[in-house]
Amino acid sequence: MKRAALIIIGVLFMVINVYAQEDAASVIEKQRLELDRKEEIIKKETERLDTLKKDVEEDIRKYTALLEQIDKSLKLAQEISDKRLKHVARAYEAMQPEDAASRLSGLDNDTAVQILLKMESKKAGLVIGMMGPQKASNITRDIAKLKK
């Protein structure tokens, strides 16, 4: 009977061992499937992020080109404005200093300053000299601020 009990116990250990191996294999298979699933999720997320990155880079290229175009337009507008201002300054230079002073005194200080800055220094000085003392000092102060 002892021998039969030992055989039964041995068979039981073998059965338990087989179940344990099957259970371990099942756990390993489940883990492998879970890793495969997570790997697929990571792959899809990586693809999504790559697409987003390309979209962002394309948007950056478009906006950079647009900013360059705006910058060119602003420079062109500034050049046109400078040409017009130079033309106006030449007209004031052609006037008698008293007449130019009278007309510039009627303008706002910013405009008068811009015109005077485009004039020859000697002629601008004569015109400022013909202005009233308050207007002349205000314009002189504004010119000094700009040249700093």
C-alpha positions as a printed NumPy array, in Angstrom:
array([[  0.   ,   0.   ,   0.   ],
       [  2.858,   2.283,   0.665],
       [  4.092,   1.731,  -2.791],
       [  0.677,   2.472,  -4.319],
       [  0.466,   5.662,  -2.255],
       [  3.912,   6.732,  -3.467],
       [  2.893,   6.068,  -7.061],
       [ -0.313,   8.049,  -6.598],
       [  1.635,  10.903,  -5.007],
       [  4.149,  10.778,  -7.863],
       [  1.37 ,  10.857, -10.442],
       [ -0.256,  13.738,  -8.587],
       [  3.039,  15.683,  -8.647],
       [  3.35 ,  14.997, -12.361],
       [ -0.212,  16.16 , -12.969],
       [  0.38 ,  19.266, -10.827],
       [  3.64 ,  19.876, -12.677],
       [  1.885,  19.565, -16.055],
       [ -0.836,  21.978, -14.921],
       [  1.798,  24.361, -13.572],
       [  3.67 ,  24.238, -16.878],
       [  0.448,  24.768, -18.836],
       [ -0.511,  27.621, -16.511],
       [  2.952,  29.215, -16.895],
       [  2.725,  28.795, -20.684],
       [ -0.738,  30.351, -20.597],
       [  0.539,  33.315, -18.551],
       [  3.493,  33.763, -20.889],
       [  1.197,  33.632, -23.918],
       [ -1.142,  36.207, -22.347],
       [  1.843,  38.478, -21.621],
       [  3.108,  38.057, -25.169],
       [ -0.316,  38.984, -26.547],
       [ -0.489,  42.003, -24.221],
       [  2.981,  43.132, -25.34 ],
       [  1.963,  42.717, -28.986],
       [ -1.152,  44.816, -28.348],
       [  0.866,  47.544, -26.593],
       [  3.477,  47.47 , -29.354],
       [  0.735,  48.016, -31.943],
       [ -0.661,  50.934, -29.919],
       [  2.808,  52.482, -29.679],
       [  3.355,  51.983, -33.413],
       [  0.048,  53.711, -34.255],
       [  0.776,  56.561, -31.831],
       [  4.246,  57.011, -33.341],
       [  2.718,  57.202, -36.82 ],
       [  0.154,  59.737, -35.581],
       [  2.87 ,  61.863, -33.995],
       [  4.987,  61.704, -37.157],
       [  2.003,  62.921, -39.17 ],
       [  1.386,  65.742, -36.693],
       [  5.05 ,  66.704, -36.82 ],
       [  4.947,  66.888, -40.615],
       [  1.78 ,  69.005, -40.465],
       [  3.357,  71.391, -37.96 ],
       [  6.543,  71.666, -40.035],
       [  4.45 ,  72.428, -43.137],
       [  2.499,  75.091, -41.228],
       [  5.775,  76.613, -40.046],
       [  7.031,  76.741, -43.646],
       [  3.792,  78.389, -44.805],
       [  3.789,  80.967, -42.004],
       [  7.473,  81.707, -42.496],
       [  6.856,  82.351, -46.189],
       [  3.878,  84.542, -45.31 ],
       [  5.956,  86.524, -42.796],
       [  8.664,  87.028, -45.416],
       [  6.045,  88.269, -47.87 ],
       [  4.614,  90.65 , -45.256],
       [  8.122,  91.88 , -44.435],
       [  8.793,  92.584, -48.12 ],
       [  5.485,  94.437, -48.409],
       [  6.269,  96.516, -45.324],
       [  9.724,  97.382, -46.675],
       [  8.21 ,  98.375, -50.004],
       [  5.59 , 100.516, -48.269],
       [  8.349, 102.151, -46.182],
       [ 10.401, 102.845, -49.312],
       [  7.385, 104.434, -51.015],
       [  6.678, 106.493, -47.906],
       [ 10.318, 107.625, -47.744],
       [ 10.262, 108.634, -51.416],
       [  7.102, 110.669, -50.899],
       [  8.537, 112.272, -47.778],
       [ 11.743, 113.17 , -49.643],
       [  9.649, 114.712, -52.402],
       [  7.732, 116.805, -49.86 ],
       [ 11.007, 117.798, -48.157],
       [ 12.433, 118.982, -51.52 ],
       [  9.316, 121.079, -52.016],
       [  9.807, 122.707, -48.604],
       [ 13.499, 123.242, -49.383],
       [ 12.498, 125.114, -52.538],
       [ 10.3  , 127.515, -50.543],
       [ 11.513, 130.608, -48.78 ],
       [ 12.392, 129.682, -45.155],
       [  9.594, 131.944, -43.823],
       [  6.967, 130.242, -46.003],
       [  8.241, 126.746, -45.152],
       [  8.28 , 127.636, -41.431],
       [  4.728, 128.952, -41.62 ],
       [  3.45 , 125.832, -43.336],
       [  5.402, 123.372, -41.158],
       [  4.143, 125.141, -38.033],
       [  0.622, 124.21 , -39.078],
       [  1.501, 120.485, -39.154],
       [  1.645, 118.101, -36.232],
       [  5.127, 117.769, -34.731],
       [  5.718, 114.206, -35.955],
       [  5.058, 115.118, -39.584],
       [  7.089, 118.332, -39.351],
       [  9.993, 116.448, -37.793],
       [  9.929, 113.787, -40.525],
       [  9.977, 116.45 , -43.245],
       [ 12.758, 118.437, -41.576],
       [ 14.87 , 115.303, -41.184],
       [ 14.678, 114.714, -44.949],
       [ 15.771, 118.295, -45.717],
       [ 19.359, 119.509, -45.982],
       [ 20.582, 120.481, -42.514],
       [ 21.268, 124.141, -43.417],
       [ 17.848, 124.644, -44.987],
       [ 16.114, 122.814, -42.132],
       [ 17.967, 125.056, -39.681],
       [ 16.795, 128.184, -41.493],
       [ 13.208, 126.943, -41.466],
       [ 13.308, 126.088, -37.741],
       [ 14.826, 129.518, -37.121],
       [ 11.785, 131.138, -38.733],
       [  9.294, 129.233, -36.557],
       [  7.787, 130.536, -33.381],
       [  9.937, 129.824, -30.309],
       [  7.569, 127.235, -28.771],
       [  7.073, 125.275, -31.984],
       [ 10.821, 125.437, -32.772],
       [ 11.76 , 124.133, -29.322],
       [  9.159, 121.326, -29.485],
       [ 10.384, 120.216, -32.904],
       [ 14.033, 120.466, -31.865],
       [ 13.306, 118.341, -28.788],
       [ 11.508, 115.732, -30.923],
       [ 14.373, 115.617, -33.429],
       [ 16.886, 115.169, -30.597],
       [ 14.847, 112.271, -29.188],
       [ 14.809, 110.518, -32.565],
       [ 18.535, 110.813, -33.167],
       [ 19.46 , 109.052, -29.884]])
